[in-house]
């Protein structure tokens, strides 16, 4: 039987399935480098090879460079955690990525984001009733996703709230999570290792 993966974030009830393109490697098929980076993921905060790290395992040299950036942004970044999760939810919705949507919408709900706000983000839209920092970050991310840049007023508002380093981090969050969403969308992995 070919593993299949729901990979359509546009509908919470979607039954769309697709065959894996880059399936999870079995232990016996891993090179020593692949096994080493897989075991590092298992031992770290991710607790396994999951999501974008399944396809990245095919290029362990890239995985060992990409994962620390993701860990920095997700676990140690300077942006407020709610802001971070809202931005990632928007990215997951825009890229129609079920995996990142599931992980980060759950995290957003745990941080107090309301169900109706999550529902609006699910449509790729920015909720209208957010705190100023959340709205500014989402406006910045939405404009960056739509036009590959931001207008001067959006940039200035983000610098006022987050500082120059915060704008760099916010831009990097958008770029990083678009990249991992694309990796998952292309590879269509279904399972985790360990």
NUMAR-420429 format. One record per residue: residue number from 1; residue in one letter; chain; x, y, z of N, C-alpha, C in turn. Coordinates in nm, 3 decimals. Each point is the difference from the previous one (the first is absolute). Layout:
<vexmis>
   i aa ch     npx     npy     npz    capx    capy    capz     cpx     cpy     cpz
 NUM  a  A       X       Y       Z       X       Y       Z       X       Y       Z
...
</vexmis>
This chain:
<vexmis>
   i aa ch     npx     npy     npz    capx    capy    capz     cpx     cpy     cpz
   1  x  A   0.084  -0.118   0.000  -0.084   0.118   0.000   0.089   0.124   0.000
   2  x  A  -0.034   0.099  -0.082   0.075   0.124  -0.008  -0.048   0.095   0.110
   3  x  A   0.090   0.053   0.085  -0.044   0.097   0.100  -0.058   0.123  -0.068
   4  x  A  -0.102   0.055   0.060  -0.061   0.122  -0.053  -0.006   0.104   0.109
   5  x  A  -0.013   0.125  -0.044   0.005   0.112   0.094  -0.104   0.104  -0.034
   6  x  A  -0.088   0.036   0.097  -0.084   0.116  -0.024   0.091   0.121  -0.008
   7  x  A  -0.011   0.076  -0.104   0.094   0.111  -0.020  -0.073   0.118  -0.059
   8  x  A  -0.112   0.038   0.062  -0.079   0.111  -0.050  -0.055   0.077   0.119
   9  x  A   0.062   0.113   0.033  -0.041   0.078   0.117  -0.118   0.090  -0.029
  10  x  A  -0.054  -0.004  -0.121  -0.109   0.091  -0.031  -0.132  -0.046   0.057
  11  x  A  -0.013  -0.125   0.036  -0.124  -0.052   0.054   0.031  -0.092   0.116
  12  x  A  -0.054   0.030   0.119   0.029  -0.085   0.115  -0.054  -0.142  -0.018
  13  x  A  -0.096  -0.019  -0.087  -0.061  -0.132  -0.021   0.048  -0.066  -0.128
  14  x  A   0.107   0.051  -0.057   0.048  -0.049  -0.129   0.034  -0.147   0.008
  15  x  A  -0.037  -0.072  -0.104   0.035  -0.142  -0.012   0.103  -0.020  -0.111
  16  x  A   0.057   0.110  -0.048   0.100  -0.008  -0.106   0.121  -0.076   0.053
  17  x  A   0.045  -0.099  -0.075   0.121  -0.072   0.037   0.092  -0.007  -0.120
  18  x  A   0.127  -0.007   0.030   0.101  -0.008  -0.105   0.106  -0.100   0.044
  19  x  A   0.057  -0.070  -0.094   0.107  -0.094   0.032   0.125   0.076   0.041
  20  x  A   0.075  -0.059   0.093   0.126   0.062   0.041   0.098   0.002  -0.116
  21  x  A   0.069   0.110  -0.016   0.104   0.010  -0.102   0.138  -0.029   0.058
  22  x  A   0.023   0.049   0.119   0.126  -0.026   0.071  -0.038  -0.063   0.134
  23  x  A  -0.023  -0.131  -0.001  -0.047  -0.064   0.124   0.109  -0.004   0.106
  24  x  A  -0.045  -0.022   0.120   0.092  -0.013   0.112   0.096  -0.115  -0.027
  25  x  A   0.128   0.026   0.016   0.101  -0.104  -0.020  -0.006  -0.101   0.115
  26  x  A   0.016  -0.126  -0.034   0.008  -0.104   0.102   0.142  -0.004   0.055
  27  x  A   0.015  -0.049   0.121   0.133  -0.010   0.062   0.100  -0.065  -0.093
  28  x  A  -0.037  -0.109  -0.060   0.095  -0.075  -0.083   0.040   0.075  -0.127
  29  x  A  -0.081   0.100  -0.040   0.029   0.076  -0.121   0.076   0.130   0.027
  30  x  A   0.023   0.032   0.126   0.068   0.125   0.035   0.151  -0.014  -0.008
  31  x  A   0.063   0.108  -0.044   0.146   0.007   0.007   0.036   0.035   0.145
  32  x  A   0.126  -0.016   0.035   0.040   0.040   0.136  -0.033   0.148   0.030
  33  x  A   0.020   0.089  -0.098  -0.031   0.142   0.021  -0.150   0.020   0.022
  34  x  A  -0.081  -0.069  -0.077  -0.146   0.012   0.019  -0.042  -0.050   0.138
  35  x  A   0.055  -0.112   0.041  -0.034  -0.055   0.132   0.045   0.095   0.111
  36  x  A   0.119   0.058  -0.017   0.052   0.092   0.103  -0.092   0.121   0.017
  37  x  A  -0.040   0.063  -0.111  -0.085   0.118   0.013  -0.141  -0.038   0.046
  38  x  A  -0.048  -0.118  -0.040  -0.130  -0.046   0.048   0.003  -0.020   0.152
  39  x  A   0.105  -0.061   0.050   0.011  -0.024   0.144   0.013   0.132   0.076
  40  x  A   0.064   0.099  -0.060   0.009   0.133   0.062  -0.138   0.062   0.013
  41  x  A  -0.083  -0.014  -0.103  -0.137   0.052   0.008  -0.081  -0.071   0.108
  42  x  A   0.015  -0.129   0.009  -0.073  -0.078   0.101   0.040   0.044   0.140
  43  x  A   0.126   0.030   0.020   0.050   0.039   0.132  -0.034   0.144   0.037
  44  x  A  -0.037   0.082  -0.099  -0.027   0.142   0.024  -0.147   0.028   0.027
  45  x  A  -0.037   0.128  -0.001  -0.138   0.038   0.034  -0.105  -0.051  -0.100
  46  x  A   0.042  -0.038  -0.118  -0.096  -0.048  -0.101  -0.042  -0.144   0.027
  47  x  A   0.085  -0.077   0.068  -0.030  -0.137   0.043  -0.022  -0.099  -0.114
  48  x  A   0.039   0.034  -0.120  -0.015  -0.093  -0.112   0.028   0.068  -0.132
  49  x  A   0.001  -0.080  -0.106   0.014   0.052  -0.136  -0.142   0.011  -0.054
  50  x  A  -0.046   0.122  -0.015  -0.139   0.025  -0.034  -0.009   0.121  -0.091
  51  x  A  -0.109   0.013  -0.073  -0.024   0.119  -0.081   0.109   0.022  -0.103
  52  x  A   0.058   0.121  -0.004   0.100   0.031  -0.103   0.129  -0.078   0.017
  53  x  A   0.021  -0.058   0.117   0.125  -0.071   0.024   0.000  -0.138  -0.065
  54  x  A  -0.119  -0.050  -0.037  -0.006  -0.126  -0.076   0.068   0.020  -0.136
  55  x  A  -0.042   0.098  -0.082   0.071   0.017  -0.126   0.143   0.053   0.018
  56  x  A   0.021   0.083   0.101   0.136   0.051   0.021   0.097  -0.110   0.037
  57  x  A  -0.049  -0.112   0.051   0.087  -0.112   0.034   0.071  -0.054  -0.125
  58  x  A  -0.060   0.022  -0.117   0.066  -0.042  -0.125   0.125   0.084  -0.027
  59  x  A   0.010   0.117   0.060   0.116   0.088  -0.014   0.047   0.036   0.141
  60  x  A   0.064  -0.093   0.071   0.033   0.023   0.141   0.086   0.123   0.024
  61  x  A   0.082   0.037  -0.098   0.081   0.122   0.014  -0.089   0.123   0.009
  62  x  A  -0.109   0.002  -0.077  -0.095   0.112   0.008  -0.081  -0.008   0.129
  63  x  A  -0.042  -0.119   0.037  -0.079  -0.016   0.123   0.078   0.055   0.120
  64  x  A   0.127  -0.032   0.009   0.075   0.046   0.116   0.025   0.151   0.000
  65  x  A  -0.021   0.065  -0.113   0.008   0.147  -0.005  -0.137   0.065   0.020
  66  x  A  -0.103  -0.060  -0.057  -0.135   0.057   0.005  -0.063  -0.015   0.138
  67  x  A   0.015  -0.116   0.061  -0.068  -0.026   0.128   0.040   0.097   0.110
  68  x  A   0.128   0.034   0.017   0.033   0.096   0.107  -0.065   0.138  -0.023
  69  x  A  -0.014   0.041  -0.124  -0.068   0.127  -0.027  -0.145  -0.009   0.044
  70  x  A  -0.067  -0.109  -0.037  -0.138  -0.019   0.042  -0.015  -0.006   0.151
  71  x  A   0.093  -0.069   0.066  -0.004  -0.009   0.146   0.019   0.138   0.063
  72  x  A   0.092   0.078  -0.055   0.022   0.136   0.052  -0.127   0.083  -0.014
  73  x  A  -0.061  -0.003  -0.117  -0.120   0.080  -0.023  -0.117  -0.048   0.085
  74  x  A  -0.016  -0.130   0.010  -0.118  -0.054   0.069   0.015  -0.002   0.152
  75  x  A   0.117  -0.037   0.050   0.015  -0.024   0.143   0.072   0.112   0.074
  76  x  A   0.077   0.084  -0.071   0.078   0.102   0.069  -0.013   0.139  -0.061
  77  x  A  -0.083   0.015  -0.101  -0.013   0.128  -0.067  -0.048   0.111   0.093
  78  x  A   0.030   0.123  -0.038  -0.037   0.116   0.081  -0.145   0.043  -0.019
  79  x  A  -0.061  -0.038  -0.112  -0.141   0.037  -0.022  -0.089  -0.066   0.105
  80  x  A  -0.102   0.070   0.040  -0.099  -0.057   0.091  -0.052  -0.132  -0.059
  81  x  A  -0.018  -0.101   0.083  -0.042  -0.132  -0.049  -0.132   0.005  -0.074
  82  x  A  -0.096   0.079   0.050  -0.128   0.012  -0.070   0.018   0.059  -0.139
  83  x  A   0.080   0.103  -0.009   0.028   0.063  -0.129   0.062  -0.104  -0.094
  84  x  A   0.098  -0.071   0.049   0.067  -0.103  -0.079  -0.102  -0.103  -0.052
  85  x  A  -0.082  -0.052   0.088  -0.095  -0.106  -0.040  -0.104   0.053  -0.097
  86  x  A  -0.048   0.122   0.020  -0.096   0.059  -0.094   0.061   0.014  -0.139
  87  x  A   0.123   0.046  -0.006   0.068   0.016  -0.129   0.016  -0.136  -0.068
  88  x  A   0.041  -0.101   0.074   0.018  -0.133  -0.059  -0.135  -0.056  -0.046
  89  x  A  -0.105   0.024   0.075  -0.134  -0.044  -0.044  -0.037   0.064  -0.134
  90  x  A   0.026   0.128  -0.014  -0.029   0.067  -0.127   0.081  -0.063  -0.113
  91  x  A   0.127  -0.025   0.024   0.086  -0.061  -0.102  -0.052  -0.139  -0.037
  92  x  A  -0.036  -0.080   0.100  -0.052  -0.135  -0.027  -0.128   0.006  -0.082
  93  x  A  -0.086   0.097   0.031  -0.124   0.014  -0.077   0.029   0.042  -0.143
  94  x  A   0.086   0.098  -0.018   0.031   0.051  -0.134   0.068  -0.107  -0.085
  95  x  A   0.084  -0.083   0.062   0.071  -0.104  -0.074  -0.078  -0.132  -0.001
  96  x  A  -0.120   0.000   0.055  -0.086  -0.119   0.012   0.076  -0.119   0.056
  97  x  A   0.064   0.021   0.115   0.080  -0.104   0.062  -0.068  -0.051   0.127
  98  x  A  -0.048  -0.121  -0.005  -0.073  -0.059   0.111   0.088  -0.024   0.122
  99  x  A   0.121  -0.051  -0.020   0.086  -0.032   0.113   0.029   0.123   0.085
 100  x  A   0.054   0.105  -0.062   0.032   0.120   0.077  -0.126   0.064   0.057
 101  x  A  -0.109  -0.006  -0.075  -0.126   0.053   0.052  -0.039  -0.071   0.129
 102  x  A   0.001  -0.132  -0.002  -0.041  -0.077   0.118   0.087   0.031   0.121
 103  x  A   0.130   0.003  -0.020   0.093   0.026   0.110  -0.019   0.141   0.056
 104  x  A  -0.003   0.099  -0.088   0.005   0.138   0.047  -0.137   0.058   0.035
 105  x  A  -0.108  -0.049  -0.058  -0.133   0.046   0.044  -0.028  -0.054   0.140
 106  x  A   0.042  -0.123   0.027  -0.015  -0.055   0.135   0.080   0.084   0.101
 107  x  A   0.123   0.033  -0.036   0.084   0.082   0.089  -0.063   0.138   0.021
 108  x  A  -0.056   0.059  -0.107  -0.065   0.131   0.012  -0.120  -0.007   0.093
 109  x  A  -0.080  -0.104  -0.013  -0.115  -0.017   0.089   0.044  -0.014   0.146
 110  x  A   0.107  -0.073   0.022   0.054  -0.017   0.136   0.050   0.132   0.057
 111  x  A   0.038   0.093  -0.086   0.046   0.132   0.044  -0.114   0.101   0.011
 112  x  A  -0.123  -0.045  -0.020  -0.115   0.088   0.019  -0.059   0.062  -0.124
 113  x  A   0.049  -0.036  -0.118  -0.062   0.049  -0.123  -0.138  -0.066  -0.009
 114  x  A  -0.100   0.078  -0.036  -0.137  -0.051  -0.004  -0.026  -0.084  -0.125
 115  x  A  -0.097  -0.089   0.011  -0.040  -0.087  -0.112  -0.041   0.082  -0.123
 116  x  A  -0.074   0.110   0.021  -0.043   0.079  -0.116   0.118   0.067  -0.069
 117  x  A   0.101   0.037   0.077   0.121   0.057  -0.061   0.075  -0.106  -0.079
 118  x  A   0.006  -0.121   0.053   0.062  -0.112  -0.071  -0.076  -0.028  -0.130
 119  x  A  -0.133   0.004   0.007  -0.083  -0.025  -0.119   0.027   0.105  -0.108
 120  x  A   0.020   0.124   0.040   0.031   0.106  -0.097   0.137  -0.025  -0.063
 121  x  A   0.097  -0.035   0.083   0.134  -0.031  -0.052  -0.005  -0.119  -0.095
 122  x  A  -0.085  -0.097   0.030  -0.012  -0.121  -0.083  -0.035   0.037  -0.145
 123  x  A  -0.069   0.114  -0.014  -0.038   0.048  -0.133   0.110   0.084  -0.064
 124  x  A   0.114   0.014   0.070   0.110   0.081  -0.052  -0.022   0.149   0.021
 125  x  A  -0.088   0.035   0.094  -0.034   0.140   0.028   0.051   0.039   0.137
 126  x  A   0.017   0.131   0.022   0.044   0.053   0.129  -0.123   0.038   0.081
 127  x  A  -0.016  -0.058   0.119  -0.113   0.039   0.085   0.004   0.149   0.031
 128  x  A  -0.117   0.061   0.016  -0.006   0.145   0.019   0.011   0.043   0.146
 129  x  A  -0.007  -0.092   0.093  -0.006   0.036   0.141   0.121  -0.050   0.080
 130  x  A   0.117   0.027  -0.051   0.124  -0.043   0.064   0.065   0.114   0.077
 131  x  A   0.089  -0.037   0.091   0.083   0.102   0.064   0.089   0.064  -0.107
 132  x  A   0.049   0.119   0.028   0.074   0.076  -0.102   0.125  -0.075  -0.048
 133  x  A   0.071  -0.066   0.091   0.121  -0.072  -0.043  -0.036  -0.118  -0.090
 134  x  A  -0.108  -0.070   0.032  -0.044  -0.113  -0.082  -0.046   0.047  -0.138
 135  x  A  -0.080   0.105  -0.002  -0.051   0.052  -0.127   0.114   0.052  -0.087
 136  x  A   0.095   0.067   0.061   0.114   0.053  -0.076   0.083  -0.112  -0.059
 137  x  A   0.028  -0.103   0.081   0.079  -0.113  -0.050  -0.073  -0.074  -0.111
 138  x  A  -0.131  -0.018   0.015  -0.076  -0.069  -0.104  -0.013   0.084  -0.126
 139  x  A  -0.018   0.131   0.014  -0.002   0.087  -0.118   0.133  -0.008  -0.075
 140  x  A   0.109   0.003   0.076   0.134  -0.011  -0.057   0.014  -0.133  -0.075
 141  x  A  -0.035  -0.110   0.068   0.014  -0.133  -0.060  -0.090  -0.016  -0.122
 142  x  A  -0.124   0.048   0.010  -0.094  -0.013  -0.113   0.050   0.076  -0.121
 143  x  A   0.051   0.121   0.023   0.049   0.079  -0.112   0.125  -0.063  -0.060
 144  x  A   0.088  -0.052   0.085   0.121  -0.066  -0.048  -0.036  -0.124  -0.082
 145  x  A  -0.096  -0.078   0.048  -0.043  -0.120  -0.072  -0.065   0.035  -0.134
 146  x  A  -0.074   0.110  -0.004  -0.074   0.037  -0.121   0.087   0.068  -0.105
 147  x  A   0.099   0.078   0.045   0.073   0.081  -0.097   0.152  -0.014   0.007
 148  x  A   0.049  -0.087   0.088   0.144  -0.021   0.017   0.073   0.124   0.051
 149  x  A  -0.074   0.091   0.063   0.057   0.121   0.059  -0.107   0.060   0.089
 150  x  A   0.033   0.108   0.070  -0.098   0.073   0.080   0.010   0.148  -0.032
 151  x  A  -0.111   0.067   0.012  -0.004   0.146  -0.022   0.072   0.071   0.114
 152  x  A   0.043   0.123  -0.024   0.074   0.078   0.100  -0.078   0.016   0.130
 153  x  A  -0.131   0.026  -0.008  -0.078   0.020   0.123  -0.010  -0.128   0.082
 154  x  A  -0.010  -0.115  -0.064  -0.006  -0.128   0.069   0.136  -0.029   0.065
 155  x  A   0.107   0.027  -0.075   0.134  -0.018   0.055   0.020   0.090   0.122
 156  x  A  -0.037   0.127  -0.012   0.020   0.095   0.110  -0.080  -0.041   0.124
 157  x  A  -0.122  -0.046  -0.019  -0.082  -0.044   0.114   0.065  -0.120   0.068
 158  x  A   0.054  -0.092  -0.078   0.065  -0.118   0.057   0.127   0.039   0.076
 159  x  A   0.078   0.093  -0.055   0.122   0.045   0.069  -0.036   0.068   0.132
 160  x  A  -0.106   0.082   0.001  -0.043   0.066   0.124  -0.035  -0.102   0.108
 161  x  A  -0.065  -0.107  -0.037  -0.044  -0.099   0.100   0.107  -0.103   0.034
 162  x  A   0.074  -0.046  -0.099   0.091  -0.112   0.022   0.147   0.037  -0.006
 163  x  A   0.032   0.122  -0.044   0.138   0.040  -0.019   0.056  -0.061  -0.128
 164  x  A   0.117   0.045  -0.036   0.062  -0.050  -0.124   0.027  -0.149   0.008
 165  x  A   0.052  -0.046   0.114   0.029  -0.144   0.012  -0.129  -0.081  -0.004
 166  x  A  -0.108   0.053   0.055  -0.128  -0.070  -0.005  -0.054  -0.011  -0.141
 167  x  A   0.021   0.103  -0.081  -0.044  -0.005  -0.140   0.082  -0.104  -0.076
 168  x  A   0.129  -0.008   0.029   0.083  -0.103  -0.063  -0.052  -0.139   0.041
 169  x  A  -0.028  -0.017   0.129  -0.052  -0.130   0.046  -0.135  -0.031  -0.064
 170  x  A  -0.090   0.097  -0.005  -0.131  -0.021  -0.060   0.012  -0.040  -0.147
 171  x  A   0.086   0.068  -0.072   0.023  -0.033  -0.142   0.057  -0.141  -0.013
 172  x  A   0.089  -0.036   0.090   0.060  -0.133  -0.002  -0.102  -0.107   0.034
 173  x  A  -0.090   0.027   0.096  -0.108  -0.094   0.032  -0.083  -0.028  -0.126
 174  x  A  -0.036   0.106  -0.071  -0.080  -0.018  -0.121   0.078  -0.086  -0.100
 175  x  A   0.124   0.035  -0.027   0.078  -0.076  -0.096   0.022  -0.144   0.040
 176  x  A   0.033  -0.022   0.127   0.026  -0.135   0.048  -0.125  -0.087  -0.012
 177  x  A  -0.113   0.052   0.047  -0.120  -0.084   0.000  -0.060  -0.017  -0.139
 178  x  A   0.019   0.094  -0.089  -0.038  -0.024  -0.140   0.085  -0.115  -0.054
 179  x  A   0.129   0.004   0.027   0.089  -0.106  -0.048  -0.043  -0.137   0.052
 180  x  A  -0.025  -0.012   0.132  -0.036  -0.132   0.052  -0.138  -0.044  -0.047
 181  x  A  -0.091   0.094  -0.018  -0.131  -0.036  -0.056   0.016  -0.052  -0.142
 182  x  A   0.082   0.066  -0.078   0.024  -0.047  -0.137   0.064  -0.140   0.001
 183  x  A   0.097  -0.022   0.088   0.063  -0.132   0.010  -0.105  -0.108   0.028
 184  x  A  -0.088   0.027   0.094  -0.104  -0.097   0.034  -0.097  -0.017  -0.117
 185  x  A  -0.040   0.110  -0.061  -0.094  -0.008  -0.112   0.058  -0.081  -0.116
 186  x  A   0.127   0.018  -0.027   0.065  -0.072  -0.109   0.020  -0.147   0.036
 187  x  A   0.048  -0.029   0.120   0.034  -0.136   0.040  -0.122  -0.082   0.043
 188  x  A  -0.099   0.065   0.060  -0.122  -0.064   0.049   0.027  -0.116   0.096
 189  x  A   0.081   0.022   0.104   0.028  -0.107   0.096  -0.121  -0.028   0.089
 190  x  A  -0.007  -0.123   0.053  -0.114  -0.037   0.083   0.036  -0.040   0.143
 191  x  A   0.120  -0.045   0.022   0.031  -0.060   0.129   0.124   0.064   0.061
 192  x  A   0.028  -0.041   0.122   0.119   0.050   0.068   0.093  -0.115   0.034
 193  x  A   0.125   0.033   0.023   0.099  -0.100   0.040   0.019   0.011   0.149
 194  x  A  -0.026  -0.106   0.067   0.010  -0.014   0.147  -0.093   0.092   0.065
</vexmis>
